[in-house]
């Protein structure tokens, strides 16, 4: 056992180098910076946005529109006695994104229950995601004015009845049922909460397995190319000990990668949501009553499934690394592994697993990398048995590839075995 830990320490030292540590640091810094920038941009969107109102009608209607917008989180700046060119120049000078023109006759038409056209100018400076969000928010200006005056018309025509009740006579109380538990909460709130809890897992698992597999395959291919395998294999160490040391070391480094990417992605997602990852306390109590809050046991099972899945990927990558002729060919050699990781990732992400044909379920279950993707949903639904069976299945697959690797290590094939991808002439 002492020899194993010595070898394990050696493998970890070889894997944790400046080349592996530096990308981790860079990833955290980049994601944190992006998250910080997005957080500031999101905060800007939540503040009252300024809109220029070019009033070509009465003063009273201009003031009325300004009050309506002010109560809906907009700042209105009224302009009079200037033309649209001057208004556009003023908007660009003050970095204001839109101009609302109240054309002549608006108040008269509204008071006569006749529709009237307003004019909106949007000043484009870029085509970013946040720019689209900002302009979509400005689109609500006309909807706000429409809602206000439609309510006014209804109130004046139908005395004593609330306008909202006339427009929406049917109300709804939405209940969510999960297994034997129910709660009066919208589905959008539940699905949004679950997505926030599980959005990291598929992305990070996908990235980590591919990166760790590349790392292991390249390490093995490098040792084979540099002829250091002969020295290692000529030592008195058991071949299985060498394999386990390499896999456990790579698995521990992969867990470190998981932690790094979790920190980075958390900063990124917090930035996108404007720091609103935390859940309203009232909703949190409802989620607890529904049993969709992940328990410590759930996190333990999820972590176990993730770790075993990483080990399976590393075991396959090690064999593929042996098949690689040199470091340059590693990327091509591990392509089949990347496909088997990508396939369940997209299948589980987009398909309703409960509605697919039974034979299709068996195919998905047969791919060991599917189980961590399915684990988060099963944990939230309280289905622990499929997760446990999945971990056992993954471990069996892992041991099969370890045995295959041990047989290769125990023979001279480890030196001579190659995956020849060149065409024969």
N, C-alpha and C positions, 0 to 999 in steps of 0.2 A: 504493500500500500504506500510505503514511503517513496518508492520509485515512481509510482503513479503520480503522486503529488509533485514530485520534482519535475516530471515530464509535463504535467499540467501547468506548472508555473512557467516552464520554458515556452510552452505553446502560447500562453496568454501574453507573455513578454513579446513574442514574435508578432502576435496579432495587434496588440496595443502599441502602435508606433506613431510617430508624428504624422504619417500618412493617413492613419485611421482616426487619430484624435482631432487633427486639424479640421477635417470635414464636419465632424460632430459639432465643434465649436462654431464653425461658420454657419451650419444649419440653424443652430439655436439663435445666433445673432441675427441672421437674415429674417427668420420667422418672427423674432421679437420686434425687429425694426418694422417689418411689414405690418405686424399686428398693431404697433404703436401708431403708425401712420394712418392705418384704417380706423383706429379708435378715434383719432382726431377728426378724420373726415366724417365719420358717423356722428360724432358730437356736433359738428357743424350743421349736419342735416337736421338734427333735432332742435336746433335753435330757430327762432322765428326768421323766415326768409323774407327779404325785402322785395317788393314788387312795385314798379312805377305805374301809377294810374294817370293816364293822359285824359283828362276830363273835358269832353267837348259838349257836355250837356249842362244841366243846372248844378249849382254849388251844393244844394241839399242832397242830390242823388250821389254826388261824388263823396260827400261826407258819410252817407249811409253805407255805400259800398266799402269804404275804408273801415267803418265800425264792424261790418260783417266779417271782413278778412281778419281784423285784429282779434276777434273772439275765436278764430280758428288758426291761431299761431302763425300769422303773417304780419309783416310790417308794410303798411301802404304809404307811399309817398305820392301826394297828388301834385300833378303838373297842369297848368292852364296857360292858355294864350301862347303856346309854342307848337311848331309842326312836328311831324313824326321824325324827321331827320335830326332835329335838335334833341328830341327825346331819346333817340338811339345813341347819339353822342354822349348824352348825360349818363345813360345806363352803362355804356362801355367804360366811361371815365370812372364810375363808382363801382364797377364790377357787379352790376345787377343783371340777372339772367333773363328777365322778362318784363314786358310792358303790356298793360291792359288798357285798351282804348274804349272809353265809354262814349259811344257815338251819339250824335245829336238825335233827340227824340226818344231816348231810352226810357226816361221817367214817364213820358206821356203814354208810350206803348204799354209799359208795365201796369200803370194805373187803369188802363183800358182793357186789361186782360188779353193783350196781344203779344205774341212772341217778338223778340228783338235780337238782332245780331250784335255781339261784341267782337272786337278785334284783339287778337293776342299776338305779340311779337316775341319770339324766343331767340336769344342771342347765343349762338353756339361758339364755344372756344375749344372744346375737345370732345372726344367720343368715348370717354372712360365709363366704367360701370357706375361710379358715383355720380357722374354727369347725368346718366340715364335716370337714376333714382331721383336726382334733384328736379329734373324736368317733369318726371311723372308726378312728383309732388305738386309742382306748379300747375299741372293739368287739373288738379282738384279745385283750383280757384273758380273756374266756371261751374263746376259741380256744386260747390258751396253756395254760389250766388243762385243757381237754379233751385237748389233745395230750399233756400230761404224764401224766395219769392213764390215757389209753388205752394209752400206752407201758408204763405200770406193769402194767396188766391183761395185756397181751400177754406181757410178760416173765415174769410169775408163772405164766401158763397154759402157755406154750410155752418151756420152759427151753432155753437154749443158742442161741436164734435172735434176732438183733437185731430189735427192734420195727419199725424203719424199713424193713428189708428185707421184713418181712411185709406192711406197709401199701403199700409201693411196690416190688414185685418186679421191675418193668421199669424199667431206667435208660436214659438216652439221651445219646449224644454228638452234639451238633448241629454241623454243618459248613455254612458259607456259601460258595457258589460265585459269583464275579463274573467273567464272561468266562472266562479260562483260569487264574484264581487261586482257591485255596480256603484256608479257615482254620477251625480249630476254635473257633468263637465263636458265641454265641446271636444270633439275628436281632434280638432286642430291643435288644442292645447296639449293633449296626450301625445300625439304623434310628434309634435315639436319638441317636447321634453325628451322622448325616447331617442330622437335623432341627435339631440345634444349629448345624450349619455353614450351613444354608441357610434357616433360619426367618426371618431378617431380610429377605432379598432380595425376595420377593413383596410383603410389607407395605410396605417402604420405597419400592420402585419404584412401587407403586400410589399411595402418598401423594404422592411427589415429582412424578410426571407430572401428576397432577390439580392440585396446588398451583402448579407452574410454568406449566402451561397456563392456569390462571386468571389468573396474574400477567401473562403475555404478552398474553392476550386483553384484559384490563382496561387494560393500558398502551396497546395499539393503539386500543381503543375510546375511551380518555381523550384521546389525541392527536387522534382524529377529532372527538370531541365539542368539544374546546377549540380546534379549528381550527388546531392547530400542525402538522398534516400538510402543509398548504399551504406553510408556510415550509420544512419539511424537503424536500418534493418540488421546490420551486423552486430548491434549491441545486444546484451543478454535480455533485454526487455521483451516481454510477451507481445506478439503482434496485436492481439486484442486490446492490450493495455495502451498501445500506441494509438489505436483507433479511438478508443474511449477518451483518452486524454485530449486528442485533437478535437473531437466533437464537443466534449464538455467545455473546453476552453472557448471554442467558437460560439457555443450556446450562451455562455456567460457574457461574452463580448456582445452578442446579439441582444441580450437582455439590456445591456448598457445602452445599445442603440435604441431600443424600445423606449427607455426612460428619456433619452435625449429628444427623440422625435415627439414623444408625448408632451414634453415641456414646450418645444417649439410650436407644435400644432395647437396647444392650448392658448399660447400667446396670440397665434394667428387668428383662431376662431373667436377669442375674446375681443380682438380688434374689430373683426367683421361685425360682431353683434353689439359693438359699442360698450363692451363690459357687461352686457346683460345676460351672461350665462347663468347667473343665480336665478333661482325660481321663486316666484311669489310664495310667501309662507302659507297662505290659504290653499293655493294649488298644491303645494308640497304635501300638506296634510291629506289632500284628496288622493294624490299619487301613492302615498303610504297606505291609505285605506284600500286602494286598488291592488297593492302588492307589486307595483312596477318599479319600486326603488331597489336598486341592486344591493343585496346584503353582503356582508363579509364572506359568507360561504360562496356566493355567486362570483365575487371577485377572485376567490381562491380557485374555483373551477375554471374561470375564464383564463386566469394566469397559467394554470396547468395545461390547458388546451393550447394556449399560445406557445408555451415553452416546448411541448412535445412536437407541435407542428414545425417549429423552428428546427428542432433536432432531426426531424424527418427530412426537411429540406437540406440540412447540412450533410446528412448521411448520403443522400443522393448526389449532392454537389461534390462530395469527396470522391465518389466513384467516377463521376464525370471528369473531375480533375485528373484522375489517374489516366483516363482515356485521352485527355488532351495531350497533344504532342509537345506544345510549349505554351507560354503565357498568352501569346497572341491568339491562339486558337480557343482559349477558354470561353470567350463570349459566345462563339458559335456553338461550342459543345454544350453549354448549359441552356441553350435556347429551349429544348424540350421541357426542362424544369420550369422555365418562365411561363411557358404555355399552360402547364398544369396548375400554376398558381393563378394566372390570369383568368382561366376558364371559370373556376368556382367563384372568384371575386365578382365577375360580372353577372353570372347566373344568379347568385344569392342576392346581389344588389338590386336587380331589376325584376326578378320573377317572384311570384307568390308561391312559395315552396309547398303550401298546402294544396294547391290546385293542379300542380304538374302531374303527369301520368306516373304510375308506380315505378315502371321500369326506369324512368328518368330520375326518380328519387334515388334508386339503387346506384345509378351511375354517379350521381353527385356524392352520395355517401361513400362510394368506393375511392373517391379522390380524397386523400387524407387532409389536404389543405382546406377542404370545404367546412370541416367541423368547427374551427374557430370562428368562421364567418357566421355560422348558424348558432353558435353558442350564446351570443348576446341576446338574440330573440328568445331562445329557450329559457335563459336565466330570468328575463323579465316576465315571461309567462309561467315561470315556476316549473318548467319541464327539465328537471335535473338528470333524469335517467338517460336521455339521448346524449347529454354532454359527457357523462361518465363512460357510457359505451363508446363514444367517439374517442375519448382519451385512451381507453384500452386498445381500440382498433389502431389508433395512431402509433401507440407504443409497440404493438405487434409489427406494424409496417416498418417502424424504426429499427427493431431488432432484426428483421429480415434483411434489411439493407446493411446493417452492421455485420451480420454473418457473411453476406456476399463480399463486403469489403474486407473482412478478416481472411476469407479464402484467397482473395486476390493478394492481400498483403503476405499471406503465408507461402506464396509461390513466387517463382521468378517472373510471373506475368506482370507484376507491378513495375518492373523495369522495362519490359518489352511491349506491354499492351498499349495500343494506340487506336484512336478512332480516325481512320483515314478518310478525310472528306474530299480528297482530290480525285478527280475523274481519271479512270484508267484509260490509257491511250490504246 
